[in-house]
Amino acid sequence: MAGPMLDVLVIGAGPTGLAAALELARRDVAVRIIDAADRPFGGSRGKGVTARTQEIFDDLGVIDDLERVGWRHQPRRVTVGGKVVSDSAPDAGAEPTPDRPYPSGLILPQWRTEEILRNRLRESDIQVDYGVRAISADVVDDHVQVTTERDSLRARYVIGCDGGHSGVREWIGARFDGHGGMQAMYVGDVEVAGLAPDRWYQWTDPTAGFAALCPFRDSATWQFQGVQFAAFDNDGEFAEPSLDTLQQTLNAVTGERAIQLSAPTWMSRWRVNVRLSDRFREGRMFLAGDAAHVHSPAGGLGMNTGIQDAYNLGWKLAAVLDGRADERLLETYATERVPIAEWTLGVSTAGLEKMTAAMQDSTATTLIPATEDGQQLGLGYRWSSLSHQTDAYETRSGGVQAGDRAPDGRCTGPDGNIIRLFDAFRGTHAAVLGIGDAAEAAQALTLRVNVGHTRTVTSDIDQTRNIYCGSSTGGLYVVRPDGYIGFAGTADDDGEAAAYLHLIGAAD
Ligand SMILES: Cc1cc2nc3c(=O)[nH]c(=O)nc-3n(C[C@H](O)[C@H](O)[C@H](O)COP(=O)(O)OP(=O)(O)OC[C@H]3O[C@@H](n4cnc5c(N)ncnc54)[C@H](O)[C@@H]3O)c2cc1C
């Protein structure tokens, strides 16, 4: 017997599924989230939270929780062949700027990020249903019927956030093309004696292998990563992880026995796999996160990209379910996210190649390169059918373009005080943003159009105008609920801005 009709069923409660459920729940969508596992995942694997994901967590109201338990500017000590070759935080000098409040990545274990998202979800009265494995899904008339090991569920839409071995991907008949590789390593969470927990230690020995130990704030456990070249047999296989194999790897690579590992809480083997689903949607079923794309952990983009998939899809599904936007809005999920996934596969593959080369280079000073790309702030959707820019805006030079991430800045708040743009954007709404000479047009537009799902924001602060408009006198923008500039025009383009608000379901 199928239960009541849900709006959305999220299958999988990793970081992607939790972010998707949260995005929907805070828009009052009837959502349920199930996970096959008996309990929350307890490993540290995706430990890097990029600057862009921090902006999303700011919007979701959880950034303070992350900053409390995460480390920013964590120093790294790199030792090559027994010699310390660098000992500093790669982003030590990075400070917040007016357009970019989160200057660098945060390091915290993935289980903590998931815990913070679960706690936030609970505030919307949604709990993950653990121990519920989905085993098939069929589209029936206007909904999807999902069979689990326990019962049958009905939902208007399903989001498959069920990880790299996704069943949803199989059920929609998608191919997962790509390749596996030889690169592999152990990962695990252990306690460590013999090292001060004040930096991320990375060792390489061109003949022995690679090892790293990363401590976490307010936690006894560290993340171990490492591989010993001699551990592979002729077929490229290597032993199951155990405390002994982790310790042997560490000893072989560091050439000493002074560091002792103990009390493992999670251990795993990882082997590179670079694959992309040939579709991210089939009718009422979507794929997000590792279910849609997997790649090397070099650069630490997997969890971040999954969360950003969910952030792209959530507001669109809510607007369509609510009848505010046409169903065609959902087509833009794949057109926007597939190129981002392709980019992610490319940069993480390049990052892994650099890391592999550095491991075999006795003159290397960096093993895990920290890149600007890696913060994901430059990613956007300029090519998207949802990125509209008027001809008048086009002729200007400098400033942001439709499709770009909407930068932070300062603006006048409701009480006349100066606040951050991100304070004004925070929440489930879109924003009509009038800067400089377009401030009046923005006000007039929101009086004329019934913009129940939009907030008007104006700024006449020079610094903000420079960030957004370059050398121009102003600009009229619509910032999508996920913080990208959907529409860019001039003060005279209010008619086109109004049409755009209807297109994205931000006007009734
Ligand atoms: C060593 C290592 C280091 C990494 N470092 C980083 C990093 O620094 N930064 C980063 O962004 N990423 C990193 N990653 C990648 C990151 O861990 C993953 O990309 C991320 O976990 C993907 O999240 P997800 O929610 O899409 O999938 P998952 O976390 O795999 O979650 C999928 C969930 O679906 C559930 N499930 C599966 N099948 C079913 C079913 N049939 N029914 C119900 N539930 C189901 C599973 O139980 C699971 O809980 C790293 C990965 C590794 C291995």
The ligand as a Gaussian input file, in Angstrom:
#p B3LYP/6-31G(d) Opt

LIG

0 1
 C       39.429000      10.138000       0.447000
 C       38.351000      11.052000       0.003000
 C       38.520000      12.403000       0.193000
 C       37.546000      13.281000      -0.254000
 N       37.738000      14.603000      -0.059000
 C       36.787000      15.491000      -0.455000
 C       36.902000      16.885000      -0.159000
 O       37.874000      17.350000       0.455000
 N       35.905000      17.706000      -0.583000
 C       34.837000      17.229000      -1.270000
 O       33.976000      18.031000      -1.682000
 N       34.667000      15.896000      -1.522000
 C       35.612000      15.016000      -1.126000
 N       35.424000      13.682000      -1.332000
 C       34.243000      13.212000      -2.064000
 C       32.979000      13.183000      -1.203000
 O       33.178000      12.386000      -0.060000
 C       31.792000      12.660000      -2.032000
 O       31.783000      13.325000      -3.278000
 C       30.465000      12.898000      -1.316000
 O       30.317000      12.049000      -0.206000
 C       29.291000      12.657000      -2.259000
 O       28.108000      12.925000      -1.565000
 P       26.732000      12.294000      -2.046000
 O       25.725000      12.752000      -1.050000
 O       26.503000      12.616000      -3.478000
 O       26.942000      10.722000      -1.972000
 P       27.292000       9.820000      -0.693000
 O       28.000000      10.588000       0.337000
 O       27.940000       8.596000      -1.242000
 O       25.867000       9.444000      -0.093000
 C       24.997000       8.540000      -0.752000
 C       24.002000       8.001000       0.270000
 O       23.004000       7.253000      -0.432000
 C       22.672000       6.123000       0.354000
 N       22.101000       5.112000      -0.569000
 C       22.734000       4.440000      -1.547000
 N       21.872000       3.640000      -2.204000
 C       20.661000       3.823000      -1.614000
 C       19.368000       3.259000      -1.842000
 N       19.140000       2.353000      -2.826000
 N       18.334000       3.649000      -1.071000
 C       18.535000       4.573000      -0.062000
 N       19.771000       5.113000       0.196000
 C       20.800000       4.754000      -0.590000
 C       23.987000       5.713000       0.990000
 O       23.767000       4.947000       2.156000
 C       24.624000       7.058000       1.281000
 O       24.343000       7.517000       2.588000
 C       36.380000      12.778000      -0.894000
 C       36.195000      11.406000      -1.069000
 C       37.170000      10.546000      -0.622000
 C       36.971000       9.083000      -0.803000

